[in-house]
């Protein structure tokens, strides 16, 4: 029996160690994420990940 698209995506996410997460953000922040993503030629998820990592580092100091 063929897997559904949802099952295929779930297994792919598990293999890659990712899961979906959704937030409501101010439009200005969304636009900033989009602009940084285009400027740095990286996915929006990578921009957000880097920002969170930098924030966590700043709290350790």
mmCIF file as Biopython writes it, N, C-alpha, C and O atoms, coordinates in Angstrom:
data_model
#
loop_
_atom_site.group_PDB
_atom_site.id
_atom_site.type_symbol
_atom_site.label_atom_id
_atom_site.label_alt_id
_atom_site.label_comp_id
_atom_site.label_asym_id
_atom_site.label_entity_id
_atom_site.label_seq_id
_atom_site.pdbx_PDB_ins_code
_atom_site.Cartn_x
_atom_site.Cartn_y
_atom_site.Cartn_z
_atom_site.occupancy
_atom_site.B_iso_or_equiv
_atom_site.auth_seq_id
_atom_site.auth_asym_id
_atom_site.pdbx_PDB_model_num
ATOM 1   N N  . UNK A ? 1  ? 0.847  -1.190 0.000  1.0 0.0 1  A 1 
ATOM 2   C CA . UNK A ? 1  ? 0.000  0.000  0.000  1.0 0.0 1  A 1 
ATOM 3   C C  . UNK A ? 1  ? 0.885  1.243  0.000  1.0 0.0 1  A 1 
ATOM 4   O O  . UNK A ? 1  ? 1.841  1.331  0.770  1.0 0.0 1  A 1 
ATOM 5   N N  . UNK A ? 2  ? 0.568  2.184  -0.850 1.0 0.0 2  A 1 
ATOM 6   C CA . UNK A ? 2  ? 1.354  3.413  -0.971 1.0 0.0 2  A 1 
ATOM 7   C C  . UNK A ? 2  ? 1.149  4.300  0.252  1.0 0.0 2  A 1 
ATOM 8   O O  . UNK A ? 2  ? 0.068  4.354  0.839  1.0 0.0 2  A 1 
ATOM 9   N N  . UNK A ? 3  ? 2.230  4.994  0.615  1.0 0.0 3  A 1 
ATOM 10  C CA . UNK A ? 3  ? 2.143  5.911  1.748  1.0 0.0 3  A 1 
ATOM 11  C C  . UNK A ? 3  ? 1.476  7.208  1.309  1.0 0.0 3  A 1 
ATOM 12  O O  . UNK A ? 3  ? 1.621  7.638  0.165  1.0 0.0 3  A 1 
ATOM 13  N N  . UNK A ? 4  ? 0.750  7.820  2.223  1.0 0.0 4  A 1 
ATOM 14  C CA . UNK A ? 4  ? 0.166  9.113  1.928  1.0 0.0 4  A 1 
ATOM 15  C C  . UNK A ? 4  ? 1.275  10.166 1.951  1.0 0.0 4  A 1 
ATOM 16  O O  . UNK A ? 4  ? 2.352  9.930  2.497  1.0 0.0 4  A 1 
ATOM 17  N N  . UNK A ? 5  ? 1.005  11.307 1.364  1.0 0.0 5  A 1 
ATOM 18  C CA . UNK A ? 5  ? 1.967  12.405 1.337  1.0 0.0 5  A 1 
ATOM 19  C C  . UNK A ? 5  ? 2.323  12.844 2.758  1.0 0.0 5  A 1 
ATOM 20  O O  . UNK A ? 5  ? 3.471  13.193 3.036  1.0 0.0 5  A 1 
ATOM 21  N N  . UNK A ? 6  ? 1.348  12.825 3.644  1.0 0.0 6  A 1 
ATOM 22  C CA . UNK A ? 6  ? 1.572  13.218 5.035  1.0 0.0 6  A 1 
ATOM 23  C C  . UNK A ? 6  ? 2.544  12.247 5.704  1.0 0.0 6  A 1 
ATOM 24  O O  . UNK A ? 6  ? 3.464  12.669 6.404  1.0 0.0 6  A 1 
ATOM 25  N N  . UNK A ? 7  ? 2.338  10.941 5.487  1.0 0.0 7  A 1 
ATOM 26  C CA . UNK A ? 7  ? 3.232  9.942  6.073  1.0 0.0 7  A 1 
ATOM 27  C C  . UNK A ? 7  ? 4.646  10.063 5.527  1.0 0.0 7  A 1 
ATOM 28  O O  . UNK A ? 7  ? 5.619  9.953  6.273  1.0 0.0 7  A 1 
ATOM 29  N N  . UNK A ? 8  ? 4.758  10.291 4.219  1.0 0.0 8  A 1 
ATOM 30  C CA . UNK A ? 8  ? 6.063  10.451 3.592  1.0 0.0 8  A 1 
ATOM 31  C C  . UNK A ? 8  ? 6.787  11.656 4.170  1.0 0.0 8  A 1 
ATOM 32  O O  . UNK A ? 8  ? 7.977  11.572 4.474  1.0 0.0 8  A 1 
ATOM 33  N N  . UNK A ? 9  ? 6.087  12.778 4.327  1.0 0.0 9  A 1 
ATOM 34  C CA . UNK A ? 9  ? 6.694  13.988 4.883  1.0 0.0 9  A 1 
ATOM 35  C C  . UNK A ? 9  ? 7.104  13.777 6.332  1.0 0.0 9  A 1 
ATOM 36  O O  . UNK A ? 9  ? 8.168  14.234 6.751  1.0 0.0 9  A 1 
ATOM 37  N N  . UNK A ? 10 ? 6.269  13.089 7.097  1.0 0.0 10 A 1 
ATOM 38  C CA . UNK A ? 10 ? 6.577  12.819 8.507  1.0 0.0 10 A 1 
ATOM 39  C C  . UNK A ? 10 ? 7.858  12.002 8.632  1.0 0.0 10 A 1 
ATOM 40  O O  . UNK A ? 10 ? 8.711  12.310 9.464  1.0 0.0 10 A 1 
ATOM 41  N N  . UNK A ? 11 ? 7.997  10.968 7.815  1.0 0.0 11 A 1 
ATOM 42  C CA . UNK A ? 11 ? 9.195  10.142 7.863  1.0 0.0 11 A 1 
ATOM 43  C C  . UNK A ? 11 ? 10.423 10.931 7.427  1.0 0.0 11 A 1 
ATOM 44  O O  . UNK A ? 11 ? 11.499 10.770 8.004  1.0 0.0 11 A 1 
ATOM 45  N N  . UNK A ? 12 ? 10.275 11.772 6.425  1.0 0.0 12 A 1 
ATOM 46  C CA . UNK A ? 12 ? 11.384 12.611 5.970  1.0 0.0 12 A 1 
ATOM 47  C C  . UNK A ? 12 ? 11.831 13.565 7.074  1.0 0.0 12 A 1 
ATOM 48  O O  . UNK A ? 12 ? 13.027 13.723 7.316  1.0 0.0 12 A 1 
ATOM 49  N N  . UNK A ? 13 ? 10.870 14.200 7.741  1.0 0.0 13 A 1 
ATOM 50  C CA . UNK A ? 13 ? 11.189 15.114 8.847  1.0 0.0 13 A 1 
ATOM 51  C C  . UNK A ? 13 ? 11.917 14.381 9.969  1.0 0.0 13 A 1 
ATOM 52  O O  . UNK A ? 13 ? 12.876 14.903 10.538 1.0 0.0 13 A 1 
ATOM 53  N N  . UNK A ? 14 ? 11.463 13.178 10.283 1.0 0.0 14 A 1 
ATOM 54  C CA . UNK A ? 14 ? 12.098 12.394 11.343 1.0 0.0 14 A 1 
ATOM 55  C C  . UNK A ? 14 ? 13.540 12.063 10.988 1.0 0.0 14 A 1 
ATOM 56  O O  . UNK A ? 14 ? 14.425 12.152 11.838 1.0 0.0 14 A 1 
ATOM 57  N N  . UNK A ? 15 ? 13.783 11.683 9.737  1.0 0.0 15 A 1 
ATOM 58  C CA . UNK A ? 15 ? 15.150 11.364 9.296  1.0 0.0 15 A 1 
ATOM 59  C C  . UNK A ? 15 ? 16.065 12.580 9.389  1.0 0.0 15 A 1 
ATOM 60  O O  . UNK A ? 15 ? 17.239 12.459 9.739  1.0 0.0 15 A 1 
ATOM 61  N N  . UNK A ? 16 ? 15.516 13.757 9.073  1.0 0.0 16 A 1 
ATOM 62  C CA . UNK A ? 16 ? 16.325 14.980 9.076  1.0 0.0 16 A 1 
ATOM 63  C C  . UNK A ? 16 ? 16.390 15.639 10.445 1.0 0.0 16 A 1 
ATOM 64  O O  . UNK A ? 16 ? 17.128 16.607 10.628 1.0 0.0 16 A 1 
ATOM 65  N N  . UNK A ? 17 ? 15.635 15.132 11.403 1.0 0.0 17 A 1 
ATOM 66  C CA . UNK A ? 17 ? 15.648 15.689 12.753 1.0 0.0 17 A 1 
ATOM 67  C C  . UNK A ? 17 ? 14.987 17.047 12.843 1.0 0.0 17 A 1 
ATOM 68  O O  . UNK A ? 17 ? 15.451 17.918 13.579 1.0 0.0 17 A 1 
ATOM 69  N N  . UNK A ? 18 ? 13.908 17.238 12.100 1.0 0.0 18 A 1 
ATOM 70  C CA . UNK A ? 18 ? 13.170 18.505 12.122 1.0 0.0 18 A 1 
ATOM 71  C C  . UNK A ? 18 ? 11.696 18.239 12.368 1.0 0.0 18 A 1 
ATOM 72  O O  . UNK A ? 18 ? 11.206 17.124 12.186 1.0 0.0 18 A 1 
ATOM 73  N N  . UNK A ? 19 ? 11.002 19.290 12.786 1.0 0.0 19 A 1 
ATOM 74  C CA . UNK A ? 19 ? 9.548  19.219 12.897 1.0 0.0 19 A 1 
ATOM 75  C C  . UNK A ? 19 ? 8.984  20.611 12.644 1.0 0.0 19 A 1 
ATOM 76  O O  . UNK A ? 19 ? 9.657  21.607 12.906 1.0 0.0 19 A 1 
ATOM 77  N N  . UNK A ? 20 ? 7.773  20.688 12.142 1.0 0.0 20 A 1 
ATOM 78  C CA . UNK A ? 20 ? 7.178  22.002 11.861 1.0 0.0 20 A 1 
ATOM 79  C C  . UNK A ? 20 ? 6.828  22.750 13.143 1.0 0.0 20 A 1 
ATOM 80  O O  . UNK A ? 20 ? 6.452  22.144 14.147 1.0 0.0 20 A 1 
ATOM 81  N N  . UNK A ? 21 ? 6.954  24.065 13.095 1.0 0.0 21 A 1 
ATOM 82  C CA . UNK A ? 21 ? 6.600  24.929 14.224 1.0 0.0 21 A 1 
ATOM 83  C C  . UNK A ? 21 ? 6.054  26.216 13.629 1.0 0.0 21 A 1 
ATOM 84  O O  . UNK A ? 21 ? 6.613  26.751 12.671 1.0 0.0 21 A 1 
ATOM 85  N N  . UNK A ? 22 ? 4.978  26.704 14.187 1.0 0.0 22 A 1 
ATOM 86  C CA . UNK A ? 22 ? 4.327  27.895 13.647 1.0 0.0 22 A 1 
ATOM 87  C C  . UNK A ? 22 ? 4.212  28.961 14.719 1.0 0.0 22 A 1 
ATOM 88  O O  . UNK A ? 22 ? 3.889  28.667 15.870 1.0 0.0 22 A 1 
ATOM 89  N N  . UNK A ? 23 ? 4.478  30.206 14.334 1.0 0.0 23 A 1 
ATOM 90  C CA . UNK A ? 23 ? 4.358  31.343 15.239 1.0 0.0 23 A 1 
ATOM 91  C C  . UNK A ? 23 ? 3.650  32.477 14.528 1.0 0.0 23 A 1 
ATOM 92  O O  . UNK A ? 23 ? 3.724  32.606 13.306 1.0 0.0 23 A 1 
ATOM 93  N N  . UNK A ? 24 ? 2.967  33.291 15.299 1.0 0.0 24 A 1 
ATOM 94  C CA . UNK A ? 24 ? 2.413  34.538 14.774 1.0 0.0 24 A 1 
ATOM 95  C C  . UNK A ? 24 ? 3.382  35.638 15.172 1.0 0.0 24 A 1 
ATOM 96  O O  . UNK A ? 24 ? 3.646  35.847 16.356 1.0 0.0 24 A 1 
ATOM 97  N N  . UNK A ? 25 ? 3.911  36.342 14.175 1.0 0.0 25 A 1 
ATOM 98  C CA . UNK A ? 25 ? 4.898  37.388 14.404 1.0 0.0 25 A 1 
ATOM 99  C C  . UNK A ? 25 ? 4.413  38.697 13.799 1.0 0.0 25 A 1 
ATOM 100 O O  . UNK A ? 25 ? 3.596  38.695 12.879 1.0 0.0 25 A 1 
ATOM 101 N N  . UNK A ? 26 ? 4.911  39.810 14.312 1.0 0.0 26 A 1 
ATOM 102 C CA . UNK A ? 26 ? 4.572  41.093 13.692 1.0 0.0 26 A 1 
ATOM 103 C C  . UNK A ? 26 ? 5.049  41.116 12.236 1.0 0.0 26 A 1 
ATOM 104 O O  . UNK A ? 26 ? 6.085  40.540 11.901 1.0 0.0 26 A 1 
ATOM 105 N N  . UNK A ? 27 ? 4.298  41.772 11.402 1.0 0.0 27 A 1 
ATOM 106 C CA . UNK A ? 27 ? 4.630  41.843 9.979  1.0 0.0 27 A 1 
ATOM 107 C C  . UNK A ? 27 ? 6.031  42.391 9.771  1.0 0.0 27 A 1 
ATOM 108 O O  . UNK A ? 27 ? 6.746  41.931 8.880  1.0 0.0 27 A 1 
ATOM 109 N N  . UNK A ? 28 ? 6.437  43.365 10.578 1.0 0.0 28 A 1 
ATOM 110 C CA . UNK A ? 28 ? 7.772  43.945 10.424 1.0 0.0 28 A 1 
ATOM 111 C C  . UNK A ? 28 ? 8.867  42.895 10.643 1.0 0.0 28 A 1 
ATOM 112 O O  . UNK A ? 28 ? 9.892  42.925 9.961  1.0 0.0 28 A 1 
ATOM 113 N N  . UNK A ? 29 ? 8.666  41.981 11.574 1.0 0.0 29 A 1 
ATOM 114 C CA . UNK A ? 29 ? 9.646  40.925 11.836 1.0 0.0 29 A 1 
ATOM 115 C C  . UNK A ? 29 ? 9.657  39.921 10.687 1.0 0.0 29 A 1 
ATOM 116 O O  . UNK A ? 29 ? 10.721 39.468 10.265 1.0 0.0 29 A 1 
ATOM 117 N N  . UNK A ? 30 ? 8.491  39.582 10.189 1.0 0.0 30 A 1 
ATOM 118 C CA . UNK A ? 30 ? 8.395  38.670 9.045  1.0 0.0 30 A 1 
ATOM 119 C C  . UNK A ? 30 ? 9.122  39.257 7.849  1.0 0.0 30 A 1 
ATOM 120 O O  . UNK A ? 30 ? 9.869  38.556 7.165  1.0 0.0 30 A 1 
ATOM 121 N N  . UNK A ? 31 ? 8.906  40.543 7.594  1.0 0.0 31 A 1 
ATOM 122 C CA . UNK A ? 31 ? 9.572  41.204 6.469  1.0 0.0 31 A 1 
ATOM 123 C C  . UNK A ? 31 ? 11.082 41.237 6.674  1.0 0.0 31 A 1 
ATOM 124 O O  . UNK A ? 31 ? 11.838 41.090 5.713  1.0 0.0 31 A 1 
ATOM 125 N N  . UNK A ? 32 ? 11.530 41.427 7.910  1.0 0.0 32 A 1 
ATOM 126 C CA . UNK A ? 32 ? 12.961 41.418 8.207  1.0 0.0 32 A 1 
ATOM 127 C C  . UNK A ? 32 ? 13.559 40.032 7.965  1.0 0.0 32 A 1 
ATOM 128 O O  . UNK A ? 32 ? 14.636 39.914 7.380  1.0 0.0 32 A 1 
ATOM 129 N N  . UNK A ? 33 ? 12.875 39.002 8.405  1.0 0.0 33 A 1 
ATOM 130 C CA . UNK A ? 33 ? 13.347 37.629 8.167  1.0 0.0 33 A 1 
ATOM 131 C C  . UNK A ? 33 ? 13.450 37.366 6.673  1.0 0.0 33 A 1 
ATOM 132 O O  . UNK A ? 33 ? 14.440 36.802 6.207  1.0 0.0 33 A 1 
ATOM 133 N N  . UNK A ? 34 ? 12.434 37.770 5.921  1.0 0.0 34 A 1 
ATOM 134 C CA . UNK A ? 34 ? 12.439 37.572 4.470  1.0 0.0 34 A 1 
ATOM 135 C C  . UNK A ? 34 ? 13.591 38.321 3.816  1.0 0.0 34 A 1 
ATOM 136 O O  . UNK A ? 34 ? 14.269 37.781 2.941  1.0 0.0 34 A 1 
ATOM 137 N N  . UNK A ? 35 ? 13.814 39.562 4.236  1.0 0.0 35 A 1 
ATOM 138 C CA . UNK A ? 35 ? 14.882 40.376 3.645  1.0 0.0 35 A 1 
ATOM 139 C C  . UNK A ? 35 ? 16.257 39.780 3.950  1.0 0.0 35 A 1 
ATOM 140 O O  . UNK A ? 35 ? 17.109 39.693 3.066  1.0 0.0 35 A 1 
ATOM 141 N N  . UNK A ? 36 ? 16.470 39.372 5.203  1.0 0.0 36 A 1 
ATOM 142 C CA . UNK A ? 36 ? 17.749 38.759 5.566  1.0 0.0 36 A 1 
ATOM 143 C C  . UNK A ? 36 ? 17.972 37.459 4.810  1.0 0.0 36 A 1 
ATOM 144 O O  . UNK A ? 36 ? 19.092 37.159 4.396  1.0 0.0 36 A 1 
ATOM 145 N N  . UNK A ? 37 ? 16.920 36.698 4.634  1.0 0.0 37 A 1 
ATOM 146 C CA . UNK A ? 37 ? 16.998 35.440 3.904  1.0 0.0 37 A 1 
ATOM 147 C C  . UNK A ? 37 ? 17.454 35.682 2.464  1.0 0.0 37 A 1 
ATOM 148 O O  . UNK A ? 37 ? 18.335 34.986 1.960  1.0 0.0 37 A 1 
ATOM 149 N N  . UNK A ? 38 ? 16.858 36.657 1.819  1.0 0.0 38 A 1 
ATOM 150 C CA . UNK A ? 38 ? 17.230 36.975 0.434  1.0 0.0 38 A 1 
ATOM 151 C C  . UNK A ? 38 ? 18.640 37.548 0.371  1.0 0.0 38 A 1 
ATOM 152 O O  . UNK A ? 38 ? 19.431 37.172 -0.495 1.0 0.0 38 A 1 
ATOM 153 N N  . UNK A ? 39 ? 18.953 38.457 1.289  1.0 0.0 39 A 1 
ATOM 154 C CA . UNK A ? 39 ? 20.259 39.119 1.301  1.0 0.0 39 A 1 
ATOM 155 C C  . UNK A ? 39 ? 21.396 38.115 1.501  1.0 0.0 39 A 1 
ATOM 156 O O  . UNK A ? 39 ? 22.438 38.216 0.853  1.0 0.0 39 A 1 
ATOM 157 N N  . UNK A ? 40 ? 21.197 37.164 2.384  1.0 0.0 40 A 1 
ATOM 158 C CA . UNK A ? 40 ? 22.234 36.184 2.699  1.0 0.0 40 A 1 
ATOM 159 C C  . UNK A ? 40 ? 22.104 34.899 1.878  1.0 0.0 40 A 1 
ATOM 160 O O  . UNK A ? 40 ? 22.929 33.994 2.007  1.0 0.0 40 A 1 
ATOM 161 N N  . UNK A ? 41 ? 21.077 34.819 1.041  1.0 0.0 41 A 1 
ATOM 162 C CA . UNK A ? 41 ? 20.822 33.644 0.202  1.0 0.0 41 A 1 
ATOM 163 C C  . UNK A ? 41 ? 20.781 32.364 1.045  1.0 0.0 41 A 1 
ATOM 164 O O  . UNK A ? 41 ? 21.469 31.383 0.765  1.0 0.0 41 A 1 
ATOM 165 N N  . UNK A ? 42 ? 19.956 32.416 2.076  1.0 0.0 42 A 1 
ATOM 166 C CA . UNK A ? 42 ? 19.778 31.260 2.946  1.0 0.0 42 A 1 
ATOM 167 C C  . UNK A ? 42 ? 18.295 31.110 3.283  1.0 0.0 42 A 1 
ATOM 168 O O  . UNK A ? 42 ? 17.555 32.093 3.240  1.0 0.0 42 A 1 
ATOM 169 N N  . UNK A ? 43 ? 17.853 29.912 3.613  1.0 0.0 43 A 1 
ATOM 170 C CA . UNK A ? 43 ? 16.441 29.710 3.946  1.0 0.0 43 A 1 
ATOM 171 C C  . UNK A ? 43 ? 16.035 30.530 5.178  1.0 0.0 43 A 1 
ATOM 172 O O  . UNK A ? 43 ? 16.856 30.810 6.051  1.0 0.0 43 A 1 
ATOM 173 N N  . UNK A ? 44 ? 14.773 30.900 5.228  1.0 0.0 44 A 1 
ATOM 174 C CA . UNK A ? 44 ? 14.268 31.651 6.373  1.0 0.0 44 A 1 
ATOM 175 C C  . UNK A ? 44 ? 14.461 30.866 7.662  1.0 0.0 44 A 1 
ATOM 176 O O  . UNK A ? 44 ? 14.746 31.455 8.705  1.0 0.0 44 A 1 
ATOM 177 N N  . UNK A ? 45 ? 14.311 29.556 7.610  1.0 0.0 45 A 1 
ATOM 178 C CA . UNK A ? 45 ? 14.504 28.738 8.808  1.0 0.0 45 A 1 
ATOM 179 C C  . UNK A ? 45 ? 15.938 28.843 9.314  1.0 0.0 45 A 1 
ATOM 180 O O  . UNK A ? 45 ? 16.173 28.800 10.522 1.0 0.0 45 A 1 
ATOM 181 N N  . UNK A ? 46 ? 16.899 28.981 8.402  1.0 0.0 46 A 1 
ATOM 182 C CA . UNK A ? 46 ? 18.300 29.121 8.803  1.0 0.0 46 A 1 
ATOM 183 C C  . UNK A ? 46 ? 18.534 30.480 9.462  1.0 0.0 46 A 1 
ATOM 184 O O  . UNK A ? 46 ? 19.304 30.581 10.417 1.0 0.0 46 A 1 
ATOM 185 N N  . UNK A ? 47 ? 17.878 31.518 8.959  1.0 0.0 47 A 1 
ATOM 186 C CA . UNK A ? 47 ? 17.987 32.854 9.558  1.0 0.0 47 A 1 
ATOM 187 C C  . UNK A ? 47 ? 17.461 32.814 10.994 1.0 0.0 47 A 1 
ATOM 188 O O  . UNK A ? 47 ? 18.100 33.323 11.915 1.0 0.0 47 A 1 
ATOM 189 N N  . UNK A ? 48 ? 16.303 32.208 11.167 1.0 0.0 48 A 1 
ATOM 190 C CA . UNK A ? 48 ? 15.694 32.118 12.500 1.0 0.0 48 A 1 
ATOM 191 C C  . UNK A ? 48 ? 16.566 31.273 13.427 1.0 0.0 48 A 1 
ATOM 192 O O  . UNK A ? 48 ? 16.780 31.644 14.582 1.0 0.0 48 A 1 
ATOM 193 N N  . UNK A ? 49 ? 17.068 30.146 12.934 1.0 0.0 49 A 1 
ATOM 194 C CA . UNK A ? 49 ? 17.926 29.285 13.751 1.0 0.0 49 A 1 
ATOM 195 C C  . UNK A ? 49 ? 19.165 30.029 14.222 1.0 0.0 49 A 1 
ATOM 196 O O  . UNK A ? 49 ? 19.525 29.961 15.397 1.0 0.0 49 A 1 
ATOM 197 N N  . UNK A ? 50 ? 19.819 30.741 13.308 1.0 0.0 50 A 1 
ATOM 198 C CA . UNK A ? 50 ? 21.018 31.495 13.662 1.0 0.0 50 A 1 
ATOM 199 C C  . UNK A ? 50 ? 20.700 32.582 14.687 1.0 0.0 50 A 1 
ATOM 200 O O  . UNK A ? 50 ? 21.471 32.800 15.622 1.0 0.0 50 A 1 
ATOM 201 N N  . UNK A ? 51 ? 19.574 33.261 14.515 1.0 0.0 51 A 1 
ATOM 202 C CA . UNK A ? 51 ? 19.183 34.313 15.450 1.0 0.0 51 A 1 
ATOM 203 C C  . UNK A ? 51 ? 18.970 33.740 16.851 1.0 0.0 51 A 1 
ATOM 204 O O  . UNK A ? 51 ? 19.388 34.351 17.835 1.0 0.0 51 A 1 
ATOM 205 N N  . UNK A ? 52 ? 18.337 32.597 16.951 1.0 0.0 52 A 1 
ATOM 206 C CA . UNK A ? 52 ? 18.089 31.977 18.257 1.0 0.0 52 A 1 
ATOM 207 C C  . UNK A ? 52 ? 19.408 31.525 18.883 1.0 0.0 52 A 1 
ATOM 208 O O  . UNK A ? 52 ? 19.616 31.693 20.085 1.0 0.0 52 A 1 
ATOM 209 N N  . UNK A ? 53 ? 20.296 30.954 18.073 1.0 0.0 53 A 1 
ATOM 210 C CA . UNK A ? 53 ? 21.602 30.535 18.587 1.0 0.0 53 A 1 
ATOM 211 C C  . UNK A ? 53 ? 22.385 31.734 19.123 1.0 0.0 53 A 1 
ATOM 212 O O  . UNK A ? 53 ? 22.969 31.661 20.204 1.0 0.0 53 A 1 
ATOM 213 N N  . UNK A ? 54 ? 22.397 32.840 18.368 1.0 0.0 54 A 1 
ATOM 214 C CA . UNK A ? 54 ? 23.102 34.044 18.811 1.0 0.0 54 A 1 
ATOM 215 C C  . UNK A ? 54 ? 22.486 34.602 20.084 1.0 0.0 54 A 1 
ATOM 216 O O  . UNK A ? 54 ? 23.208 35.058 20.971 1.0 0.0 54 A 1 
ATOM 217 N N  . UNK A ? 55 ? 21.174 34.573 20.184 1.0 0.0 55 A 1 
ATOM 218 C CA . UNK A ? 55 ? 20.493 35.056 21.384 1.0 0.0 55 A 1 
ATOM 219 C C  . UNK A ? 55 ? 20.874 34.208 22.592 1.0 0.0 55 A 1 
ATOM 220 O O  . UNK A ? 55 ? 21.158 34.744 23.664 1.0 0.0 55 A 1 
ATOM 221 N N  . UNK A ? 56 ? 20.882 32.881 22.424 1.0 0.0 56 A 1 
ATOM 222 C CA . UNK A ? 56 ? 21.249 31.979 23.510 1.0 0.0 56 A 1 
ATOM 223 C C  . UNK A ? 56 ? 22.690 32.238 23.961 1.0 0.0 56 A 1 
ATOM 224 O O  . UNK A ? 56 ? 22.976 32.249 25.158 1.0 0.0 56 A 1 
ATOM 225 N N  . UNK A ? 57 ? 23.588 32.444 23.006 1.0 0.0 57 A 1 
ATOM 226 C CA . UNK A ? 57 ? 24.990 32.754 23.342 1.0 0.0 57 A 1 
ATOM 227 C C  . UNK A ? 57 ? 25.097 34.047 24.125 1.0 0.0 57 A 1 
ATOM 228 O O  . UNK A ? 57 ? 25.882 34.140 25.069 1.0 0.0 57 A 1 
ATOM 229 N N  . UNK A ? 58 ? 24.309 35.051 23.741 1.0 0.0 58 A 1 
ATOM 230 C CA . UNK A ? 58 ? 24.385 36.347 24.423 1.0 0.0 58 A 1 
ATOM 231 C C  . UNK A ? 58 ? 23.906 36.253 25.868 1.0 0.0 58 A 1 
ATOM 232 O O  . UNK A ? 58 ? 24.333 37.048 26.705 1.0 0.0 58 A 1 
ATOM 233 N N  . UNK A ? 59 ? 23.042 35.315 26.175 1.0 0.0 59 A 1 
ATOM 234 C CA . UNK A ? 59 ? 22.545 35.144 27.534 1.0 0.0 59 A 1 
ATOM 235 C C  . UNK A ? 59 ? 23.571 34.476 28.437 1.0 0.0 59 A 1 
ATOM 236 O O  . UNK A ? 59 ? 23.519 34.620 29.658 1.0 0.0 59 A 1 
ATOM 237 N N  . UNK A ? 60 ? 24.505 33.744 27.835 1.0 0.0 60 A 1 
ATOM 238 C CA . UNK A ? 60 ? 25.514 33.027 28.614 1.0 0.0 60 A 1 
ATOM 239 C C  . UNK A ? 60 ? 26.609 33.953 29.128 1.0 0.0 60 A 1 
ATOM 240 O O  . UNK A ? 60 ? 27.326 33.601 30.064 1.0 0.0 60 A 1 
ATOM 241 N N  . UNK A ? 61 ? 26.745 35.126 28.531 1.0 0.0 61 A 1 
ATOM 242 C CA . UNK A ? 61 ? 27.843 36.038 28.880 1.0 0.0 61 A 1 
ATOM 243 C C  . UNK A ? 61 ? 27.532 36.887 30.076 1.0 0.0 61 A 1 
ATOM 244 O O  . UNK A ? 61 ? 28.358 37.701 30.488 1.0 0.0 61 A 1 
#
